[in-house]
Amino acid sequence: MGNVFTSISEILGGKKTGEVAIRGWVYRKRSSGGMHFVVVRDSTGVIQCAVKKDVVDAKSFENAEKVFIESSVIVNGEVKEDNRAPGGYEIQAKQFELVHLGEAFPIAKDQSVEFLLDTRHLWLRSQKLTNIMKARDYIVRYLREFFYNKGFRELSPPIITRAGCEGGSTLFKLDYFGKEAYLTQSGQLYNEAFITAFEKVFILAPSFRAEQSRTVRHLCEYWHLEPEMAWYSQEDNMKLQEEMVEEVCQRMASEHADLLKELGLEPDRLKKVKAPFPRIDYEELIPKMHELGFKKFKWGDDLGSDEEAALTKELEKPIFIHNFPKGMKAFYMREDPEKPGTVLASDLQAPGGHGELIGGSERIWEMDELLARMREEKLRIEDYQWYVDLRRYGSVPHSGFGLGIERLVKWMLNLDHIRDAIPFPRVINRVYP
């Protein structure tokens, strides 16, 4: 294996001609007389290799004849332009080496969804999921770069905690050396400790929700991007969210148009996502929902999937819903002094009924207000004493938000189900593989 290997994308991009050596996995194969056409894939693309009986040695031809789909191979040969071949190029093999023959691959066409989920460790090799995971990687990179360029620092919260952030009904409990603890629902409370040292921080870590939902947009384990900013008002917060979503969409559209097209998407769809985003006050939302046919929607009701779809189906970019009733939202959200009974919070809804992307708010930063709100919610203050302490020593106005990475990927790539936005989905009925 001392050869210098060429990536398939270099060949397909016309950057490599003449003699090459590639290595990868068999994507598909067909035979015709004394010729085997073996399509090989690597992480960068797929290319057809023509293995001709009177050109290669007997061992190479035998290898190409018996090879199974997904066997690993090394091919030496000459690059030729061929409009009939996938990608417009072909390798005329001179040597075809089997690294690992493998067994007959268990995944064929028209398999059930459950079978593909059971064999997720193998299905991840499919072109569709490979391209989705490539896109997810780019999206996460762009998110990180956005915050680094704005002077944020990335820090790490604990995953095991004593305190819930979003209410007790969706907490995963665990025995922590004889004490009750939970898997984190959010790192936000810990983020608020970081801002007094760094002012602008973000975390990107798993969060866990014991969701009883069987929907196309709920996961029990997901990746959570959570920025927190000292001195930011809710208006500052919403503007930051707009800038972030706009930048990621624009970069994907301009830098990875080919990848989007492979996924059946037009880059122009993301190019239309530019700030500012439309906004609607929750109070204004009620008559809007009545207009859309949801006559029973009333103060204090949350949007379900049908309501979200009706509200966003004609939109080309996300929409903010803000100033929710206080009783609908978490204990740490600050009441709007200009609209008592509502909180300085917003949800960012994706177009096309893909659901909520971001939840954000201005946080309660004064201790008396926080303690009163916690008592209203009947929280055990001793479990949150450290969080209350943050209001004793140099508290400042601050805001933050949480973005579900998989929700963003699902919308940007227009996926049917959120399970395809993460390599190994964890939902109510699946914890394998």
Disulfide bonds with the S-S distance in Angstrom:
none
